[in-house]
Amino acid sequence: MTDRPEPAFEAPWHAQLFALTVHLNETGLFAWPDWVERFSRTLKAHGASAELNGGDDYFHAWLDTLEALLVEQGTASTQTLTALKQAWEEAYLTTPHGAPVQLR
């Protein structure tokens, strides 16, 4: 029996969201201290009604922060983000089990 370290992320989308955020920071879209401040505020707001466990709830707060930042900066519009979410949901719901989900 080998001792394997636990995964750093509970779900693939957590890792993808984290990587995307780091990439956007590294390309200069925003400063990391600004990100930390915004994310801290979001965590406090999300944590006010529930105990955060570092899983989906944590990364939903992360996603909320990133979306708000993109909208505030004019990098994306609320309408664009909503349409993109709907497209991914449709793709997810219509993809056969086991097949990769892709936007069409």
GUDREN-814364 format. One record per atom (N, C-alpha, C): x, y, z; residue in three letters. Coordinates in steps of 0.05 Angstrom, whole numbers, padded with zeros to 5 digits, always signed. Example, Ala and Ser with C-alpha at 12.3 -4.5 7.8 and 13.67 -1.06 7.14 Angstrom:
% residues 2
+00264-00114+00156ALA
+00246-00090+00156ALA
+00264-00066+00156ALA
+00257-00045+00142SER
+00273-00021+00143SER
+00258+00001+00157SER
% end
This chain:
% residues 104
+00017-00024+00000MET
+00000+00000+00000MET
+00018+00025+00000MET
+00013+00043-00018THR
+00029+00067-00020THR
+00013+00090-00008THR
+00027+00108+00003ASP
+00015+00133+00014ASP
+00014+00153-00008ASP
-00009+00158-00019ARG
-00012+00178-00040ARG
-00022+00204-00027ARG
-00011+00226-00035PRO
-00021+00251-00025PRO
-00050+00256-00035PRO
-00065+00269-00019GLU
-00092+00276-00028GLU
-00091+00296-00050GLU
-00110+00296-00069PRO
-00109+00315-00091PRO
-00111+00344-00079PRO
-00098+00362-00093ALA
-00099+00390-00084ALA
-00126+00402-00089ALA
-00141+00392-00108PHE
-00168+00402-00115PHE
-00188+00379-00114PHE
-00212+00385-00104GLU
-00232+00364-00103GLU
-00243+00357-00130GLU
-00244+00376-00148ALA
-00256+00371-00175ALA
-00239+00384-00196ALA
-00239+00373-00220PRO
-00223+00385-00242PRO
-00230+00415-00247PRO
-00255+00422-00245TRP
-00262+00450-00250TRP
-00249+00469-00230TRP
-00244+00460-00206HIS
-00231+00476-00185HIS
-00203+00483-00195HIS
-00188+00463-00205ALA
-00161+00466-00215ALA
-00161+00484-00239ALA
-00180+00480-00257GLN
-00182+00496-00281GLN
-00187+00526-00275GLN
-00206+00530-00256LEU
-00212+00558-00248LEU
-00188+00571-00235LEU
-00174+00556-00218PHE
-00150+00567-00205PHE
-00129+00574-00226PHE
-00124+00556-00245ALA
-00104+00560-00266ALA
-00111+00584-00283ALA
-00137+00586-00290LEU
-00145+00609-00307LEU
-00141+00635-00292LEU
-00148+00636-00267THR
-00144+00661-00251THR
-00115+00668-00249THR
-00098+00649-00244VAL
-00069+00654-00243VAL
-00059+00664-00270VAL
-00068+00651-00291HIS
-00060+00660-00318HIS
-00068+00689-00323HIS
-00093+00696-00317LEU
-00102+00723-00321LEU
-00086+00743-00305LEU
-00078+00736-00281ASN
-00061+00752-00264ASN
-00034+00756-00277ASN
-00022+00733-00286GLU
+00004+00734-00298GLU
+00005+00750-00324GLU
-00017+00752-00338THR
-00018+00768-00363THR
-00023+00797-00357THR
-00027+00804-00332GLY
-00030+00832-00324GLY
-00058+00842-00323GLY
-00077+00824-00325LEU
-00105+00833-00324LEU
-00113+00846-00297LEU
-00100+00836-00276PHE
-00105+00847-00249PHE
-00081+00841-00232PHE
-00078+00857-00211ALA
-00057+00853-00191ALA
-00066+00833-00170ALA
-00048+00815-00162TRP
-00056+00795-00142TRP
-00066+00806-00116TRP
-00054+00827-00105PRO
-00065+00839-00080PRO
-00094+00848-00084PRO
-00101+00859-00107ASP
-00129+00867-00113ASP
-00146+00842-00113ASP
-00137+00820-00125TRP
-00152+00795-00125TRP
-00157+00785-00097TRP
-00136+00785-00081VAL
-00139+00775-00053VAL
-00159+00791-00038VAL
-00159+00817-00041GLU
-00178+00835-00027GLU
-00206+00828-00036GLU
-00211+00826-00062ARG
-00237+00821-00072ARG
-00247+00793-00064ARG
-00229+00773-00066PHE
-00237+00746-00059PHE
-00243+00744-00029PHE
-00228+00758-00012SER
-00233+00758+00016SER
-00261+00769+00023SER
-00269+00791+00009ARG
-00295+00802+00013ARG
-00317+00782+00004ARG
-00312+00768-00018THR
-00332+00749-00028THR
-00334+00726-00008THR
-00311+00716+00002LEU
-00312+00694+00021LEU
-00328+00702+00046LEU
-00323+00726+00056LYS
-00338+00735+00079LYS
-00368+00736+00073LYS
-00375+00746+00050ALA
-00404+00747+00043ALA
-00415+00719+00040ALA
-00401+00701+00028HIS
-00411+00673+00025HIS
-00412+00659+00052HIS
-00392+00664+00069GLY
-00390+00651+00094GLY
-00409+00661+00115GLY
-00422+00684+00110ALA
-00440+00695+00129ALA
-00465+00677+00133ALA
-00472+00661+00111SER
-00496+00645+00113SER
-00490+00615+00115SER
-00465+00607+00112ALA
-00458+00579+00113ALA
-00429+00575+00120ALA
-00422+00553+00130GLU
-00394+00546+00136GLU
-00381+00537+00111GLU
-00360+00550+00103LEU
-00345+00543+00078LEU
-00327+00520+00084LEU
-00326+00500+00066ASN
-00310+00476+00071ASN
-00285+00474+00053ASN
-00281+00493+00035GLY
-00258+00491+00017GLY
-00262+00475-00008GLY
-00287+00466-00012GLY
-00294+00451-00036GLY
-00309+00468-00055GLY
-00331+00457-00065ASP
-00347+00472-00085ASP
-00355+00500-00075ASP
-00363+00502-00050ASP
-00371+00528-00040ASP
-00349+00549-00042ASP
-00325+00540-00036TYR
-00302+00558-00038TYR
-00297+00567-00067TYR
-00299+00548-00085PHE
-00294+00555-00113PHE
-00317+00568-00127PHE
-00341+00565-00116HIS
-00363+00582-00126HIS
-00358+00611-00118HIS
-00348+00615-00094ALA
-00341+00642-00086ALA
-00318+00653-00103ALA
-00299+00636-00110TRP
-00277+00643-00127TRP
-00287+00652-00155TRP
-00306+00636-00166LEU
-00317+00642-00192LEU
-00333+00668-00191LEU
-00349+00672-00170ASP
-00364+00697-00167ASP
-00345+00721-00167ASP
-00323+00718-00154THR
-00303+00740-00152THR
-00292+00745-00180THR
-00284+00724-00194LEU
-00272+00728-00220LEU
-00292+00740-00240LEU
-00316+00730-00240GLU
-00336+00742-00258GLU
-00341+00771-00252GLU
-00344+00778-00227ALA
-00349+00806-00219ALA
-00325+00823-00228ALA
-00301+00814-00224LEU
-00278+00829-00233LEU
-00277+00833-00263LEU
-00283+00812-00278LEU
-00283+00815-00307LEU
-00305+00834-00317LEU
-00328+00834-00304VAL
-00349+00852-00311VAL
-00341+00881-00304VAL
-00331+00885-00280GLU
-00323+00912-00271GLU
-00302+00924-00289GLU
-00283+00908-00298GLN
-00262+00917-00316GLN
-00271+00921-00345GLN
-00294+00911-00351GLY
-00304+00912-00379GLY
-00292+00890-00397GLY
-00278+00871-00385THR
-00266+00849-00400THR
-00288+00830-00410THR
-00310+00828-00395ALA
-00333+00811-00403ALA
-00358+00825-00393ALA
-00380+00820-00407SER
-00406+00830-00398SER
-00421+00809-00383SER
-00440+00817-00367THR
-00457+00798-00353THR
-00472+00781-00374THR
-00481+00793-00396GLN
-00495+00778-00416GLN
-00478+00757-00429GLN
-00453+00764-00434THR
-00434+00744-00446THR
-00429+00721-00427THR
-00425+00727-00402LEU
-00420+00706-00382LEU
-00445+00688-00379LEU
-00468+00700-00379THR
-00493+00684-00376THR
-00497+00666-00401THR
-00492+00677-00425ALA
-00494+00661-00449ALA
-00474+00638-00449ALA
-00450+00643-00440LEU
-00429+00622-00439LEU
-00437+00600-00419LEU
-00447+00608-00396LYS
-00456+00588-00376LYS
-00479+00571-00387LYS
-00498+00584-00401GLN
-00520+00569-00413GLN
-00510+00550-00434GLN
-00491+00558-00450ALA
-00480+00541-00471ALA
-00466+00517-00459ALA
-00450+00521-00438TRP
-00437+00498-00425TRP
-00457+00480-00412TRP
-00478+00491-00400GLU
-00499+00474-00387GLU
-00512+00457-00409GLU
-00519+00469-00431GLU
-00532+00454-00453GLU
-00513+00432-00463GLU
-00488+00439-00466ALA
-00468+00419-00476ALA
-00466+00396-00456ALA
-00465+00403-00430TYR
-00463+00382-00409TYR
-00487+00364-00410TYR
-00511+00376-00412LEU
-00535+00360-00410LEU
-00540+00343-00435LEU
-00528+00350-00458THR
-00533+00335-00482THR
-00509+00318-00491THR
-00489+00317-00475THR
-00466+00300-00481THR
-00470+00272-00469THR
-00466+00252-00486PRO
-00469+00224-00476PRO
-00450+00219-00453PRO
-00459+00203-00434HIS
-00442+00196-00411HIS
-00415+00185-00419HIS
-00394+00196-00407GLY
-00367+00187-00413GLY
-00353+00201-00435GLY
-00368+00216-00451ALA
-00357+00231-00473ALA
-00348+00258-00463ALA
-00327+00270-00475PRO
-00318+00297-00467PRO
-00339+00318-00474PRO
-00343+00336-00456VAL
-00362+00358-00460VAL
-00349+00379-00477VAL
-00362+00387-00499GLN
-00351+00408-00516GLN
-00372+00427-00524GLN
-00364+00452-00527LEU
-00383+00472-00538LEU
-00384+00469-00568LEU
-00407+00474-00579ARG
-00411+00472-00608ARG
-00415+00499-00620ARG
% end
